[in-house]
Amino acid sequence: MAGDPVRDPQTDRDGRYGYLLPVADGSTVSVLMPGVELQRVRDDLTATAPCLYVSNEAWWWPSAVIQAASATARPVVAEPIPQAERDIHG
């Protein structure tokens, strides 16, 4: 991240609060945080745990943290794997 999260009330929906995470390249990553106690979001390991949305995809807390961190990290430039190699390696 390249700074503190910024509250984005225009993106609030379904009981979740919108935030933008600044990235070093000037872009942002959107996060929707459930409007419940943080402990419930972090520590509830059941299928009914409230999820976060990172870049419009739903994730439970541990995976949401990983997704947000990787989305705000310096991008890695990589070549796509050619179709022939994907067919060989599955």
C-alpha positions as CSV (number, residue, x, y, z in Angstrom):
1,M,0.0,0.0,0.0
2,A,1.1,3.5,-0.7
3,G,-0.9,5.2,2.1
4,D,-3.8,4.9,4.4
5,P,-7.1,3.4,3.3
6,V,-9.6,6.1,2.2
7,R,-13.3,5.7,3.1
8,D,-15.5,5.6,-0.1
9,P,-19.2,5.8,1.0
10,Q,-20.4,5.8,-2.6
11,T,-19.5,2.1,-2.9
12,D,-21.3,1.0,0.3
13,R,-23.7,-1.8,-0.4
14,D,-25.3,-4.8,1.3
15,G,-24.3,-3.7,4.8
16,R,-20.6,-3.3,3.7
17,Y,-18.6,-0.1,3.9
18,G,-16.4,0.9,1.0
19,Y,-12.7,1.7,1.2
20,L,-10.0,2.4,-1.4
21,L,-6.5,1.2,-0.8
22,P,-3.9,3.4,-2.6
23,V,-1.3,1.7,-4.7
24,A,2.2,3.1,-5.5
25,D,1.4,3.5,-9.2
26,G,-1.5,5.8,-8.4
27,S,-4.3,3.3,-8.8
28,T,-6.5,2.0,-6.0
29,V,-7.9,-1.3,-4.9
30,S,-11.5,-1.4,-3.7
31,V,-12.5,-3.2,-0.5
32,L,-16.0,-3.6,1.0
33,M,-15.8,-4.3,4.7
34,P,-18.8,-5.9,6.5
35,G,-20.5,-3.7,9.0
36,V,-20.1,-6.1,11.9
37,E,-17.6,-6.5,14.7
38,L,-14.0,-6.9,13.4
39,Q,-13.6,-10.0,15.7
40,R,-16.5,-11.7,13.9
41,V,-15.0,-11.0,10.5
42,R,-11.5,-12.1,11.5
43,D,-12.2,-15.0,13.8
44,D,-15.4,-16.7,12.6
45,L,-14.3,-19.9,10.8
46,T,-17.7,-21.0,9.8
47,A,-19.4,-20.9,6.4
48,T,-21.7,-18.1,7.7
49,A,-18.8,-15.7,8.4
50,P,-19.2,-12.4,6.8
51,C,-17.0,-11.9,3.8
52,L,-15.1,-8.9,2.4
53,Y,-15.0,-7.9,-1.2
54,V,-11.6,-7.1,-2.7
55,S,-11.9,-5.7,-6.2
56,N,-15.5,-7.0,-6.4
57,E,-14.6,-10.6,-5.5
58,A,-15.8,-12.1,-2.2
59,W,-13.2,-13.5,0.3
60,W,-13.2,-14.5,3.9
61,W,-10.7,-12.6,6.1
62,P,-7.5,-14.5,5.6
63,S,-7.8,-14.7,1.9
64,A,-9.1,-11.1,1.6
65,V,-5.9,-9.9,3.4
66,I,-3.7,-11.9,1.0
67,Q,-5.7,-10.6,-2.1
68,A,-5.5,-7.0,-0.9
69,A,-1.8,-7.2,-0.1
70,S,-1.0,-8.8,-3.5
71,A,-3.2,-6.3,-5.3
72,T,-1.3,-3.3,-3.7
73,A,2.2,-4.8,-4.1
74,R,4.5,-3.9,-7.0
75,P,3.2,-5.7,-10.1
76,V,5.3,-8.5,-11.4
77,V,5.8,-8.5,-15.2
78,A,5.5,-12.0,-16.5
79,E,5.0,-13.7,-19.9
80,P,1.8,-15.6,-20.3
81,I,2.3,-19.4,-20.4
82,P,1.9,-20.6,-24.0
83,Q,-1.2,-22.8,-24.6
84,A,1.0,-25.7,-25.7
85,E,2.8,-25.7,-22.3
86,R,-0.5,-25.4,-20.4
87,D,-1.7,-28.4,-22.2
88,I,1.4,-30.4,-21.3
89,H,1.5,-29.4,-17.6
90,G,-2.3,-29.4,-17.0
